Amino acid sequence: MHPEIMRELHAQRSRDLQERAHRAGLARTASRALRALRRNRRQAEADGFVAPAIPDYVDGSFRTAGDETARNGQGQVPAARHAA
């Protein structure tokens, strides 16, 4: 193949790859901007939400200060089984 034709084909391919990379960069920037907007919106919505207290026991009661020291002498509940 003639060197001049090879040079032109290489230049055309380089321009195409650069254009593709530029478009991919624009898409990535747009995606990040949209993700940041969604994240900020969630934070704004979450600021108004107050989570209810979650009971410590199945019957709906909460742990008291005296419960912690009464268990196992160390404030921990012994495990039913040990991890393998």
N, CA, C and O atoms as CSV, one atom per row, in Angstrom:
chain,resi,resn,atom,element,x,y,z
A,1,MET,N,N,0.857,-1.166,0.000
A,1,MET,CA,C,0.000,0.000,0.000
A,1,MET,C,C,0.908,1.236,0.000
A,1,MET,O,O,1.975,1.254,0.614
A,2,HIS,N,N,0.450,2.244,-0.699
A,2,HIS,CA,C,1.233,3.478,-0.808
A,2,HIS,C,C,1.333,4.148,0.573
A,2,HIS,O,O,0.353,4.184,1.317
A,3,PRO,N,N,2.507,4.670,0.908
A,3,PRO,CA,C,2.707,5.286,2.219
A,3,PRO,C,C,1.763,6.457,2.507
A,3,PRO,O,O,1.349,6.657,3.649
A,4,GLU,N,N,1.431,7.211,1.489
A,4,GLU,CA,C,0.532,8.362,1.690
A,4,GLU,C,C,-0.889,7.891,2.034
A,4,GLU,O,O,-1.555,8.488,2.880
A,5,ILE,N,N,-1.342,6.834,1.382
A,5,ILE,CA,C,-2.665,6.284,1.665
A,5,ILE,C,C,-2.689,5.698,3.082
A,5,ILE,O,O,-3.657,5.878,3.820
A,6,MET,N,N,-1.613,4.998,3.449
A,6,MET,CA,C,-1.526,4.440,4.798
A,6,MET,C,C,-1.555,5.557,5.843
A,6,MET,O,O,-2.205,5.421,6.880
A,7,ARG,N,N,-0.871,6.633,5.579
A,7,ARG,CA,C,-0.839,7.767,6.495
A,7,ARG,C,C,-2.236,8.357,6.667
A,7,ARG,O,O,-2.651,8.666,7.784
A,8,GLU,N,N,-2.959,8.512,5.560
A,8,GLU,CA,C,-4.317,9.065,5.623
A,8,GLU,C,C,-5.272,8.130,6.360
A,8,GLU,O,O,-6.100,8.585,7.149
A,9,LEU,N,N,-5.160,6.814,6.104
A,9,LEU,CA,C,-6.007,5.855,6.806
A,9,LEU,C,C,-5.724,5.890,8.319
A,9,LEU,O,O,-6.636,5.826,9.144
A,10,HIS,N,N,-4.449,5.990,8.643
A,10,HIS,CA,C,-4.083,6.062,10.062
A,10,HIS,C,C,-4.618,7.350,10.698
A,10,HIS,O,O,-5.122,7.316,11.821
A,11,ALA,N,N,-4.516,8.457,10.012
A,11,ALA,CA,C,-5.012,9.733,10.530
A,11,ALA,C,C,-6.532,9.684,10.709
A,11,ALA,O,O,-7.061,10.163,11.712
A,12,GLN,N,N,-7.230,9.099,9.724
A,12,GLN,CA,C,-8.688,8.997,9.820
A,12,GLN,C,C,-9.088,8.120,11.006
A,12,GLN,O,O,-10.000,8.462,11.758
A,13,ARG,N,N,-8.403,6.991,11.170
A,13,ARG,CA,C,-8.720,6.099,12.299
A,13,ARG,C,C,-8.428,6.803,13.628
A,13,ARG,O,O,-9.195,6.666,14.582
A,14,SER,N,N,-7.340,7.542,13.694
A,14,SER,CA,C,-7.002,8.269,14.922
A,14,SER,C,C,-8.075,9.302,15.260
A,14,SER,O,O,-8.472,9.440,16.418
A,15,ARG,N,N,-8.543,10.028,14.237
A,15,ARG,CA,C,-9.608,11.017,14.465
A,15,ARG,C,C,-10.880,10.339,14.956
A,15,ARG,O,O,-11.550,10.842,15.858
A,16,ASP,N,N,-11.210,9.196,14.359
A,16,ASP,CA,C,-12.406,8.466,14.785
A,16,ASP,C,C,-12.289,8.003,16.236
A,16,ASP,O,O,-13.240,8.129,17.007
A,17,LEU,N,N,-11.133,7.472,16.608
A,17,LEU,CA,C,-10.935,7.021,17.983
A,17,LEU,C,C,-10.959,8.189,18.964
A,17,LEU,O,O,-11.504,8.062,20.061
A,18,GLN,N,N,-10.384,9.306,18.590
A,18,GLN,CA,C,-10.411,10.486,19.455
A,18,GLN,C,C,-11.840,10.990,19.636
A,18,GLN,O,O,-12.231,11.373,20.739
A,19,GLU,N,N,-12.614,10.991,18.559
A,19,GLU,CA,C,-14.014,11.424,18.641
A,19,GLU,C,C,-14.812,10.482,19.550
A,19,GLU,O,O,-15.626,10.931,20.357
A,20,ARG,N,N,-14.571,9.172,19.411
A,20,ARG,CA,C,-15.265,8.195,20.250
A,20,ARG,C,C,-14.892,8.391,21.722
A,20,ARG,O,O,-15.756,8.328,22.597
A,21,ALA,N,N,-13.622,8.624,21.990
A,21,ALA,CA,C,-13.176,8.847,23.365
A,21,ALA,C,C,-13.783,10.136,23.930
A,21,ALA,O,O,-14.155,10.189,25.102
A,22,HIS,N,N,-13.878,11.153,23.107
A,22,HIS,CA,C,-14.475,12.416,23.547
A,22,HIS,C,C,-15.956,12.226,23.898
A,22,HIS,O,O,-16.426,12.721,24.923
A,23,ARG,N,N,-16.686,11.504,23.036
A,23,ARG,CA,C,-18.106,11.240,23.317
A,23,ARG,C,C,-18.279,10.393,24.583
A,23,ARG,O,O,-19.199,10.625,25.368
A,24,ALA,N,N,-17.396,9.413,24.775
A,24,ALA,CA,C,-17.471,8.575,25.979
A,24,ALA,C,C,-17.200,9.422,27.221
A,24,ALA,O,O,-17.837,9.227,28.256
A,25,GLY,N,N,-16.262,10.354,27.123
A,25,GLY,CA,C,-15.980,11.250,28.250
A,25,GLY,C,C,-17.163,12.141,28.567
A,25,GLY,O,O,-17.473,12.368,29.737
A,26,LEU,N,N,-17.831,12.652,27.537
A,26,LEU,CA,C,-19.024,13.470,27.763
A,26,LEU,C,C,-20.135,12.660,28.426
A,26,LEU,O,O,-20.811,13.142,29.335
A,27,ALA,N,N,-20.315,11.422,27.961
A,27,ALA,CA,C,-21.346,10.565,28.551
A,27,ALA,C,C,-21.020,10.256,30.008
A,27,ALA,O,O,-21.912,10.254,30.856
A,28,ARG,N,N,-19.750,9.996,30.303
A,28,ARG,CA,C,-19.334,9.710,31.678
A,28,ARG,C,C,-19.552,10.922,32.583
A,28,ARG,O,O,-19.993,10.781,33.724
A,29,THR,N,N,-19.242,12.116,32.066
A,29,THR,CA,C,-19.452,13.344,32.837
A,29,THR,C,C,-20.934,13.565,33.104
A,29,THR,O,O,-21.317,13.926,34.217
A,30,ALA,N,N,-21.765,13.352,32.097
A,30,ALA,CA,C,-23.211,13.516,32.273
A,30,ALA,C,C,-23.754,12.508,33.277
A,30,ALA,O,O,-24.598,12.848,34.106
A,31,SER,N,N,-23.275,11.271,33.208
A,31,SER,CA,C,-23.721,10.236,34.135
A,31,SER,C,C,-23.343,10.592,35.570
A,31,SER,O,O,-24.148,10.427,36.487
A,32,ARG,N,N,-22.127,11.078,35.762
A,32,ARG,CA,C,-21.691,11.472,37.106
A,32,ARG,C,C,-22.507,12.645,37.633
A,32,ARG,O,O,-22.843,12.692,38.817
A,33,ALA,N,N,-22.822,13.587,36.759
A,33,ALA,CA,C,-23.612,14.744,37.184
A,33,ALA,C,C,-25.019,14.306,37.603
A,33,ALA,O,O,-25.535,14.770,38.620
A,34,LEU,N,N,-25.636,13.419,36.826
A,34,LEU,CA,C,-26.969,12.924,37.180
A,34,LEU,C,C,-26.932,12.127,38.482
A,34,LEU,O,O,-27.833,12.246,39.312
A,35,ARG,N,N,-25.882,11.310,38.658
A,35,ARG,CA,C,-25.752,10.538,39.886
A,35,ARG,C,C,-25.610,11.466,41.092
A,35,ARG,O,O,-26.186,11.205,42.148
A,36,ALA,N,N,-24.844,12.548,40.939
A,36,ALA,CA,C,-24.683,13.505,42.033
A,36,ALA,C,C,-26.005,14.191,42.351
A,36,ALA,O,O,-26.312,14.434,43.518
A,37,LEU,N,N,-26.792,14.505,41.322
A,37,LEU,CA,C,-28.101,15.115,41.568
A,37,LEU,C,C,-29.021,14.162,42.321
A,37,LEU,O,O,-29.717,14.567,43.252
A,38,ARG,N,N,-29.023,12.886,41.910
A,38,ARG,CA,C,-29.855,11.902,42.601
A,38,ARG,C,C,-29.405,11.737,44.048
A,38,ARG,O,O,-30.232,11.651,44.957
A,39,ARG,N,N,-28.096,11.692,44.256
A,39,ARG,CA,C,-27.566,11.514,45.601
A,39,ARG,C,C,-27.940,12.695,46.485
A,39,ARG,O,O,-28.334,12.500,47.635
A,40,ASN,N,N,-27.826,13.896,45.979
A,40,ASN,CA,C,-28.169,15.082,46.758
A,40,ASN,C,C,-29.659,15.134,47.056
A,40,ASN,O,O,-30.057,15.577,48.133
A,41,ARG,N,N,-30.480,14.690,46.127
A,41,ARG,CA,C,-31.926,14.680,46.344
A,41,ARG,C,C,-32.271,13.701,47.457
A,41,ARG,O,O,-33.116,13.989,48.305
A,42,ARG,N,N,-31.603,12.519,47.453
A,42,ARG,CA,C,-31.851,11.538,48.500
A,42,ARG,C,C,-31.451,12.078,49.865
A,42,ARG,O,O,-32.146,11.839,50.853
A,43,GLN,N,N,-30.349,12.797,49.932
A,43,GLN,CA,C,-29.913,13.367,51.199
A,43,GLN,C,C,-30.903,14.400,51.689
A,43,GLN,O,O,-31.184,14.475,52.885
A,44,ALA,N,N,-31.434,15.196,50.777
A,44,ALA,CA,C,-32.408,16.217,51.169
A,44,ALA,C,C,-33.681,15.559,51.695
A,44,ALA,O,O,-34.265,16.027,52.673
A,45,GLU,N,N,-34.114,14.467,51.043
A,45,GLU,CA,C,-35.303,13.756,51.509
A,45,GLU,C,C,-35.026,13.060,52.841
A,45,GLU,O,O,-35.896,13.002,53.710
A,46,ALA,N,N,-33.823,12.539,52.995
A,46,ALA,CA,C,-33.483,11.805,54.210
A,46,ALA,C,C,-33.371,12.728,55.415
A,46,ALA,O,O,-33.578,12.284,56.544
A,47,ASP,N,N,-33.053,13.983,55.207
A,47,ASP,CA,C,-32.921,14.904,56.329
A,47,ASP,C,C,-34.238,15.071,57.076
A,47,ASP,O,O,-34.231,15.295,58.286
A,48,GLY,N,N,-35.363,14.966,56.383
A,48,GLY,CA,C,-36.658,15.137,57.022
A,48,GLY,C,C,-37.176,13.870,57.673
A,48,GLY,O,O,-38.160,13.928,58.410
A,49,PHE,N,N,-36.551,12.729,57.431
A,49,PHE,CA,C,-37.029,11.446,57.944
A,49,PHE,C,C,-36.351,11.120,59.266
A,49,PHE,O,O,-35.129,11.211,59.383
A,50,VAL,N,N,-37.132,10.746,60.243
A,50,VAL,CA,C,-36.610,10.313,61.540
A,50,VAL,C,C,-37.005,8.856,61.722
A,50,VAL,O,O,-38.189,8.521,61.722
A,51,ALA,N,N,-36.017,8.000,61.876
A,51,ALA,CA,C,-36.276,6.572,62.019
A,51,ALA,C,C,-36.856,6.274,63.396
A,51,ALA,O,O,-36.389,6.826,64.393
A,52,PRO,N,N,-37.860,5.415,63.465
A,52,PRO,CA,C,-38.407,5.034,64.773
A,52,PRO,C,C,-37.395,4.170,65.524
A,52,PRO,O,O,-36.527,3.544,64.916
A,53,ALA,N,N,-37.514,4.145,66.828
A,53,ALA,CA,C,-36.623,3.327,67.644
A,53,ALA,C,C,-36.903,1.853,67.380
A,53,ALA,O,O,-38.060,1.443,67.286
A,54,ILE,N,N,-35.858,1.070,67.263
A,54,ILE,CA,C,-35.996,-0.356,66.998
A,54,ILE,C,C,-35.835,-1.093,68.318
A,54,ILE,O,O,-34.822,-0.925,68.996
A,55,PRO,N,N,-36.822,-1.911,68.697
A,55,PRO,CA,C,-36.746,-2.631,69.974
A,55,PRO,C,C,-35.572,-3.601,69.988
A,55,PRO,O,O,-35.190,-4.140,68.950
A,56,ASP,N,N,-35.005,-3.818,71.165
A,56,ASP,CA,C,-33.889,-4.738,71.313
A,56,ASP,C,C,-34.345,-6.181,71.456
A,56,ASP,O,O,-33.575,-7.103,71.186
A,57,TYR,N,N,-35.575,-6.387,71.874
A,57,TYR,CA,C,-36.078,-7.731,72.118
A,57,TYR,C,C,-37.324,-7.994,71.281
A,57,TYR,O,O,-37.991,-7.068,70.818
A,58,VAL,N,N,-37.625,-9.296,71.098
A,58,VAL,CA,C,-38.744,-9.712,70.270
A,58,VAL,C,C,-40.071,-9.193,70.803
A,58,VAL,O,O,-40.966,-8.879,70.018
A,59,ASP,N,N,-40.217,-9.097,72.123
A,59,ASP,CA,C,-41.486,-8.656,72.693
A,59,ASP,C,C,-41.694,-7.146,72.565
A,59,ASP,O,O,-42.718,-6.623,73.005
A,60,GLY,N,N,-40.737,-6.449,71.970
A,60,GLY,CA,C,-40.885,-5.014,71.735
A,60,GLY,C,C,-40.307,-4.150,72.829
A,60,GLY,O,O,-40.451,-2.928,72.792
A,61,SER,N,N,-39.656,-4.757,73.801
A,61,SER,CA,C,-39.079,-3.958,74.882
A,61,SER,C,C,-37.653,-3.519,74.518
A,61,SER,O,O,-37.037,-4.037,73.587
A,62,PHE,N,N,-37.172,-2.574,75.268
A,62,PHE,CA,C,-35.850,-2.012,75.012
A,62,PHE,C,C,-34.895,-2.411,76.130
A,62,PHE,O,O,-35.315,-2.639,77.264
A,63,ARG,N,N,-33.626,-2.491,75.808
A,63,ARG,CA,C,-32.598,-2.820,76.780
A,63,ARG,C,C,-32.426,-1.644,77.737
A,63,ARG,O,O,-32.459,-0.484,77.328
A,64,THR,N,N,-32.242,-1.960,79.012
A,64,THR,CA,C,-31.991,-0.915,80.007
A,64,THR,C,C,-30.546,-1.003,80.462
A,64,THR,O,O,-29.850,-1.963,80.131
A,65,ALA,N,N,-30.092,-0.027,81.207
A,65,ALA,CA,C,-28.703,-0.001,81.664
A,65,ALA,C,C,-28.386,-1.200,82.547
A,65,ALA,O,O,-27.268,-1.713,82.487
A,66,GLY,N,N,-29.334,-1.671,83.370
A,66,GLY,CA,C,-29.109,-2.819,84.248
A,66,GLY,C,C,-29.001,-4.128,83.494
A,66,GLY,O,O,-28.344,-5.051,83.975
A,67,ASP,N,N,-29.619,-4.243,82.339
A,67,ASP,CA,C,-29.590,-5.480,81.562
A,67,ASP,C,C,-28.191,-5.794,81.057
A,67,ASP,O,O,-27.803,-6.961,80.991
A,68,GLU,N,N,-27.450,-4.794,80.708
A,68,GLU,CA,C,-26.159,-5.005,80.078
A,68,GLU,C,C,-25.162,-5.659,81.026
A,68,GLU,O,O,-24.433,-6.562,80.612
A,69,THR,N,N,-25.108,-5.235,82.273
A,69,THR,CA,C,-24.133,-5.794,83.201
A,69,THR,C,C,-24.592,-7.117,83.777
A,69,THR,O,O,-23.758,-7.903,84.226
A,70,ALA,N,N,-25.883,-7.394,83.783
A,70,ALA,CA,C,-26.404,-8.631,84.353
A,70,ALA,C,C,-26.107,-9.832,83.464
A,70,ALA,O,O,-26.106,-10.961,83.955
A,71,ARG,N,N,-25.860,-9.632,82.200
A,71,ARG,CA,C,-25.647,-10.733,81.272
A,71,ARG,C,C,-24.194,-11.143,81.232
A,71,ARG,O,O,-23.320,-10.334,80.922
A,72,ASN,N,N,-23.944,-12.362,81.537
A,72,ASN,CA,C,-22.638,-12.975,81.364
A,72,ASN,C,C,-21.522,-12.217,82.089
A,72,ASN,O,O,-20.347,-12.503,81.860
A,73,GLY,N,N,-21.848,-11.294,82.926
A,73,GLY,CA,C,-20.852,-10.556,83.673
A,73,GLY,C,C,-20.038,-9.578,82.840
A,73,GLY,O,O,-19.310,-8.759,83.400
A,74,GLN,N,N,-20.139,-9.641,81.521
A,74,GLN,CA,C,-19.333,-8.786,80.651
A,74,GLN,C,C,-20.180,-7.929,79.740
A,74,GLN,O,O,-19.642,-7.160,78.943
A,75,GLY,N,N,-21.457,-8.037,79.835
A,75,GLY,CA,C,-22.327,-7.250,78.965
A,75,GLY,C,C,-22.546,-7.891,77.608
A,75,GLY,O,O,-23.002,-7.217,76.685
A,76,GLN,N,N,-22.230,-9.198,77.453
A,76,GLN,CA,C,-22.419,-9.878,76.182
A,76,GLN,C,C,-23.297,-11.096,76.372
A,76,GLN,O,O,-23.272,-11.735,77.424
A,77,VAL,N,N,-24.066,-11.411,75.362
A,77,VAL,CA,C,-24.902,-12.598,75.386
A,77,VAL,C,C,-24.089,-13.748,74.808
A,77,VAL,O,O,-23.505,-13.597,73.735
A,78,PRO,N,N,-24.031,-14.908,75.492
A,78,PRO,CA,C,-23.242,-16.021,74.945
A,78,PRO,C,C,-23.875,-16.542,73.664
A,78,PRO,O,O,-25.099,-16.590,73.534
A,79,ALA,N,N,-23.051,-16.919,72.750
A,79,ALA,CA,C,-23.522,-17.414,71.451
A,79,ALA,C,C,-24.064,-18.835,71.611
A,79,ALA,O,O,-23.535,-19.622,72.397
A,80,ALA,N,N,-25.122,-19.159,70.861
A,80,ALA,CA,C,-25.700,-20.489,70.886
A,80,ALA,C,C,-24.749,-21.493,70.225
A,80,ALA,O,O,-24.611,-22.623,70.694
A,81,ARG,N,N,-24.098,-21.078,69.140
A,81,ARG,CA,C,-23.113,-21.922,68.460
A,81,ARG,C,C,-21.915,-21.070,68.090
A,81,ARG,O,O,-21.999,-19.844,68.022
A,82,HIS,N,N,-20.850,-21.711,67.865
A,82,HIS,CA,C,-19.629,-21.018,67.469
A,82,HIS,C,C,-19.477,-21.077,65.964
A,82,HIS,O,O,-19.863,-22.059,65.330
A,83,ALA,N,N,-18.924,-20.040,65.404
A,83,ALA,CA,C,-18.712,-20.019,63.962
A,83,ALA,C,C,-17.627,-21.022,63.597
A,83,ALA,O,O,-16.652,-21.200,64.327
A,84,ALA,N,N,-17.811,-21.664,62.471
A,84,ALA,CA,C,-16.839,-22.670,62.049
A,84,ALA,C,C,-15.658,-22.032,61.351
A,84,ALA,O,O,-14.739,-22.732,60.927
